[in-house]
């Protein structure tokens, strides 16, 4: 992915440096728990000088004050939450089995160590403890911040992750009490393209789309859209809370870096940034986080070609199911103008390998070398089982892997509502 800092560096070459410890902060995160930690870390990783103000001495008390046990996350332990698990236990192999083990009877001191390791490794992040914010005022396109010790900062973006969104009152901002939420199974394919964070909350798999995050921000002041859903805090919700914080950090960093507002965020660039730091945006619970094709499957899911399905309380790709012509035709025709011609001459019920490769070759203008490449890579790189046979049915997992790899649908732009822009 081209990081926010990478985007500008690619345009301006080495004119600017974004790794200076003493650089004036452009982004403020306020809060003490997992959301604030993940937000501050993501912002710093995105190349923005970040100030994390904590109103107490303890960082992330939900993990560092007592031992807890978290329920299994159904292949959703991802993003900066996953990074923290392994930072707290660096000797263990970084795989799904270890991630599950590390959430059983956690050690507060190990989490403290992990948090310090991650913070110390971020030159763009400065942490100030035991300080309250006493003033937050908007001046033009910036926010003027005053701490209790009278220190002052000029900030481009603010992320308020205090327990009661207390900075809103200081800033004179008000937000509607109701934010639109809907179950994942009610999402359209267009909605699916706008998802920014996912996880388990109160024993339910949820996803948060762009519009929900936009409803909880004004003028680059961002607050927690989960604030009213976290009525009774459970340890099992920590990974999801981390995912939401990570997303808020990426959004605020985008605005600070490009000196723009949230309404101008390129959702594809934002999603790509989150994926670079391990986020699992589409919560496929039948795809392990350490699956060899996991990043590509995320990008495929975010293009909204195939819809997932709830089964027994879990959100699934249904990886072994077949793919039907009628499922993919509408979206392929939106993504690739050439596919309209292909579908006029090709059709049927279930897509077979010969159909899939014919479609890919047509829309991407490739030759028969693609067939040879697929056969050559079948076991070693693609890690598919069995042997290639053009007359065999393609599974959804195989379809997603191949389409992402050879058609690159994720690079096709969408607007913030998920509408495809060609």
N, C-alpha and C positions, 0 to 999 in steps of 0.2 A: 504493500500500500504506500501511496505517497502521503506521508504525514503532513500535518498542517505546516510544520516548519520545513519539511521537504518540498512542499508545493512552492513556497516562496523562494527557497534556495534555488529551486530549479529555474525559477523565473529571473531571479536577480543575481544568481551565482553567489560567490562568497561575500556578499556585501554586509550581511548581518550575521551575528552569532546569537544562538538561542540557548546557550549552555553556560551562562555567566551567573555564578552564585550571588553576586552583589547587584544584579540587575534589579531595577525598580519593579515591583510586582504589577502585573496588569490584571490579575484576577484574584478575588478574595473568596475563600471558602470559610464558612462559619459553622461550627458544630463540633461535637466530640466523638461521635460514634462511627460505625462502619460506613454509613453513607458518606460522611464527610471525608473519611480516610480515602475511600475509593475515588471520590470526586477530585480531591486534591492530587492524588497520585496520577490520575488520568490526565488532568490538566497539565501537570508538569511533563508527563511523557509526551504530550502533544506539542511541546515546545513553547509553552507559555509560562513566564515567570509567575509563580503562584504563591500567595500568602495564605497559610492555613492558621486561622485564629481559633483557639480552644479556650473556653471559659473555665477550665479546670486543669488540674495537673495530669489527670489520667487520660490516655488516649484509648479509644475504642473499648469502653468499660464492659460492653456486652461480651467481650472475649478475654479481657485481661484482669477481671476482678474475681472470677470464680470459674471452676471447671464446669463445662456443659457437655451435653450429648445432642448431636443434631440427627434428625431422621435422614434416611437416605434420600438423595436429591434426584434419583432417576436419570442419571447421565446429564445433570445440569450444573455440576460443579465446575464453573468456568470463569473466565475473565480474571480480574484482579483478585477476586475471592480465591480462586485456585492458586494464583501466584502467592498469596499470603499463606495459604496452607503449606506450600512447599518452602517458602522463606522461613517459616517457623520450624520446619523439620527438613533442613537441607540435605540430610544424609539419605533420605528415602528416595526411591525411584519416582520420577514424575509421571505417574500413570493413574488411571481411574481407580485401580485397586487401592493405591496409597491414599488417594483423595478421600475415598470412603472410610478407610481406617483412621485417618487423621481427624475425623469428625466424631469419633467415639471417645468419650471421656477426655476432653481437651485439657491441655496444660496451659494455664494463664501465663506463666513465665515464658514459655516457648512462643506464645503469640506476641508478648511484649518484645521479645528478641526479633521476631520476624518483622514486626512493624518498624522497629528501629532500623533493621537492615534495609528495608524497602525505602524508607525515608532518606537514609544516608546515601543511598545510591542515586538520588534525584537532585542534580545540581540546580534545577529550576524551582525547587520547593524549599520554602522557609516556613518553619512552624513556630508560632508564638503561643505559649501556654499561659493559663491563669490570667487571661485578659478578656474583659467584656468590650463590646462595641457600644459606644454611647451616642454616636451620631452617624447617620447615613443619609446623605443628601445628594440628589441628582443635579449636576451642573452641566448643561449641554448634553454631550454624549458620554460623559464619564460620571462616576460615583465618587463623592468625597467621603472618606471614612475617617473617623476619629476613635481611637481606643481609649480605654480608661486611663492609661498612663499619658494621655495627651498626644501620642504619636499620631501623625496624619499620613494618609495615603490617597493617591488618585488612582482609581481602579476603572477598568473598562467593563468588567463583568463581575457580578456578585452571585454566589451560590449559598443560599441560606438553608442550612441543614440542621438548625437548632430544633429542639424538641417541639416548639410551638411556632415555628417560623417567626421568631420574635423581631427580626429585622424589618419585616413588612410594616410594622407600626412605626418604627423609627423613620422609615422612608416615606410614610404617608400613603402606602399602597394597600389596596383591598382586592380580594379575589372572591369569585363566586364560591359558595360552599359546596356546590355539586360539580363534579367532573364526570364526564361521560365515560362509562366503562361498559364493556361487553365481553361475553365469553368468547374464547378463541374459536369455538365451533361456529360462532356467528360472523366471524371475519370473512369478508369477500377476498378474492385474490388481490384486488386493489388495496384493501386494508393491510393485507399481509406484507405488501411492499414497504409499508411505513413503520413496521415494528422496530423498536429501538432497544428494548430490554425485556427479558423473560425470566421466569423462575417459579418457585413454589411459594404460595402465600396462603396460610390457613388451610393447608392440605389441598390446595387447588393450583393447577398450573395456569399462570396468567401471563399475558404479554401486554406491554405498554406501547401504544403507537405514538407517532410523532404528535398528533393533535392533542393528546393528553399532556405531554410535556409543554406544548405551546400554551395550553390553557393555564399552566401554573408558572408563567413568566410574564414579566412586563419590562420593557426597556433594558433588557439584559440583566435584570434581577430574576434569578431562578430560585424556585423553592420546590420542596418535595411533594410530588403529586400523590404520594402514598399516605400523606399525613393523616387523612381521615380513615384510611383502611387499616392502619396499624393501631387499632383501639386497644388491643391486648397484645403486647409484644411477646413473641415466641422466639426461642433460639432457632427454631427451624426456619424462620423467615430471614435470617441473617444473609444467606447467599443472594436472595432476591433483592434485599435492601442494598447490598453491595453493587449489584448490577444496575440498579436505578441510580445510585450515586455515581457510578462510573459513566453512565450516559449523560447525567447532568454536567459532569466535569468536561466531557468531550464537547457538549453543546456550548457551554460557556467559553471554553477555550477557542472554539471555532470563531465565536463572535469577537472575542478579545484579539485574536490573532489577525483576523481579516478586517477588524474595525467595522463590523457590520452588526445587524440585528438578527434575532432568531428567525424572523420571517424570510431571511435571505439565505438560510443554511441550505447547502446542497446535500440532500439526504443521502445520496449515494456516497459522497465523500465522508460524511459523518459515520455511516454504517461501516465503511471500509476502515476508518480509523479505529472503531471499536473492535472490529474483527482482528486487527493487527495486534491487539492486546488481549486476545483470547476470548472475547465475549461470545456467548452462545445466544444469538439474537432470536433465531427460530428454535423453539424448545422441543426439537425432535427427541423424544425419550427412548426411541429404539436405535439411536445413533450414539455410540460412545463418544465422549469428548476427545479421546485419543484415537479415534478412527482415522486411518490414513487419509481419508478423503473429507474429513470433517470441515475444514475451511471452505472447500469448494461446494459442499452440500449446503452450507450456510448461505453462500452467495446465490446458489440455485434457488433455495427457498425464498430468498428476498426478492427474486424476480417475479414471483407469483405465477409460475407456470402450472404447478400442481398444488392442490390444497391438502393439508394434513387432516388427520381425523382423531377425534377423541375415542378411546377405547378403555373401558374400566378405569376412568379417571386420568388416563395418560394421553398426551398428545403425540401422535406417531406419524412418521412418513409412510408407514406400511411398506417397508422396504422390499418385501418379497412380492407384493401385488404387481399385477400387470398394468400397462399403460394403454389407454384407448385413444384412438385417433380423435374422437370428438372432445376429449379432455384438453388436448394440447393445441388444437387447430386455432381457436380464437386468439390465444395469447401469442402463439408463434406468428400469426398474421399481423399482430400489433408490433411485435419486435422486429420482424424481418419482412420487408415487402416482397422479397422473392419467394417466400414460403406460400404466398397465395397461389402462385402458378403451380407450385409443386402439389398442393392439395387438390387442385383441379384435376390432376392426372393420377393421383394416388389416394387410396382410401381403404376402408375396411373397418374391422372392429378392434382387434388387439394388435399392437405394434410389435413387429418382429425385428430382429437385428438388421436384416437386409433393408427394412423400411427406415429404421433410424439412421443408418449410415447413408442411405440415399438422400434423406432429408438434410442431413448435416452437410453432405457434399454439395447439395444444391444451394443452400442458403449461404454457405461460407465459400462457395466457389473452389472447392477442393477436388482433387482427382482420386483415382483408385488407390493411390498410395495410402489413403486413410485406412482402407480395409487391411492392408499389410501392417500398418502401424498398430492397429487394434489387436490383431492376432499376435504380433510380436510382443506387445506389452501386457497381454491378457493376464498372465500369472505374476510376472516379476514386478511390474509397476502398478497395474490396475488392481492386482490382488483379487481378481475374480475367480470363482470356483468353476470347475468343469472345463469344457473346451468351447471355443467359439464355433457357432453354427448359425448361419444367416437365417435359418428357418425357425430358430428357437425364439420364444417370447422374451422380451426385455423386461426386467424387473424395474420398479420405480427407482431403486437404489442405483442400478446400472445406468438407467436413463439419466438420472440427475448427474451422476459422475461424468458421463460422456458429453452431455449437453454443456455442462459448465466448462469442461476442458477444451472443447473444440468449437463451441458457438459463442462463448463469453457473453451470455445474456446480461450479466450484472453490469457490464459497462454501458448498457443502454440507459439513458437518463430517465428519471421519473421526477415528478414534482412532489411537493410535500404531502399531497393527498394520495399519492401512489399512481397517479395517471402517467402512462408511458409517454415520453417525449422523444420523437424521432427526428 
